[in-house]
Amino acid sequence: MQQTRAYQAGKMRAPTERAFRALEELTQEGDPAAVRAKECLIRLRAAGAPLWNPRRGSPPPEYAEVIEALYAVPRLDRSQVRLLLGSGAVPHEFERNPHDNVRGARQEWAERRNTYRDARRELIAAAREAMSTDES
């Protein structure tokens, strides 16, 4: 079961990782547009920008500079740009100091998940009590 989850998680994350690596390669080659785009992404993460899905809604104002910079990199295709924007505020393992970059992104998700679980447990307990089916 754990292996399946790890495989699925890796499979879903692989295209984004490839997009980041493509940007990193362009940066190492000295492409000025790629260097600017990478710097914009680093600033976005460091500023604690909200997570945003490019397929849903308008981007938060923090993303304006990043969008412009990524579309200015001629050797990145639109799907790579979309992937980079979708995970623009999420830290990645291969970056330096990933924990210093938007430390709260994954923690916020975990807290929301835990809040949902707690609310669900309370609702079930209240329903059982109201129906006199309490297991205790």
Secondary structure by P-SEA (a helix, b strand, c coil): caaaaaaaaaaaaaaaaaaaaaaaaaaaaccaaaaaaaaaaaaaaaacccccccccccccccaaaaaaaaaacccccaaaaaaaaaccccccccccccccccccaaaaaaaaaaaaaaaaaaaaaaaaaaaccccc
